[in-house]
Amino acid sequence: MQTFIGKMAKMFPLLILMGFMMVVIALIVGYVNSQNAAAYFAEGKFVRETTLLAERASLESTGLWLPYFKFLGLGLILGGIVMALRVIIDNLKAAGEQVLANVPEAVRPSTPKPPFYGPLMAMVMMLGIGIFVVALVVALGLAADARALFSHPLPEIDAAGRGTVLLGQLETIKSTSAWLVPFKFFGIATEFLAIVMGLGTIIYILTNQTVLIERGIQASRSSVGAGKRDEKESVKVTA
């Protein structure tokens, strides 16, 4: 599993590019939506509530799904950073093993195991991206409800009674949005946690490899010195 993750981690530029493209798309859609909002609110209240129903529905629905689309793009960028950290970790481990390979096997220090959170870094990152995907899917459902709801005049929505379809749609939008926003930020926190785990693993590897390399050099010097002394003693005995 870790070998597979290590191979996939080398594709981190693609993950970052995909996330950046999604953020750019969100920026373009947001700009278009702002122009539609300017045109909508330039009209009087009576015209807005009776004639521009499709425009109102579009504004409301876009405002519900667009932030979660943007956050998914940010999540992919952060996921790419996590994968880049994984590449750095693998390269550090390979470099340390290559240096220690020059130490005689008899005195070569053993490589310490990575911290328990090291292998979990990629899984935590994928959990964060999964949270963003779920949030976007839920937001798209809310956007569909909002488009259906606000295609009706506002006086009709305000006059809707308990148990009506319109009031049920409004209730769903408001109640779901109440927990969906913190759920989105939980995904961001998960991505940052994966980054912190990666940085912690790098610090752990650098600290331990420095100690191991120093021990390896000392052991190698001691081994070479002992070999020279044995060689001198054998020369004396022969003489």
Secondary structure, DSSP 8 states (H G I E B T S, - for coil): -HHHHHHHHTTHHHHHHHHHHHHHHHHHHHHHHHHHHHHHHTS-HHHHHHT-HHHHHHHHHHHHHHHHHHHHHHHHHHHHHHHHHHHHHHHHHHHHHHHHTTS-TTT--------TTTTTHHHHHHHHHHHHHHHHHHHHHHHHHHHHHTTS-HHHHHT--TT-HHHHHHHHHHHHHHHHHHHHHHHHHHHHHHHHHHHHHHHHHHHHHHHHHHHHHHHHHHHHHHHHHHHHHHHHHH-
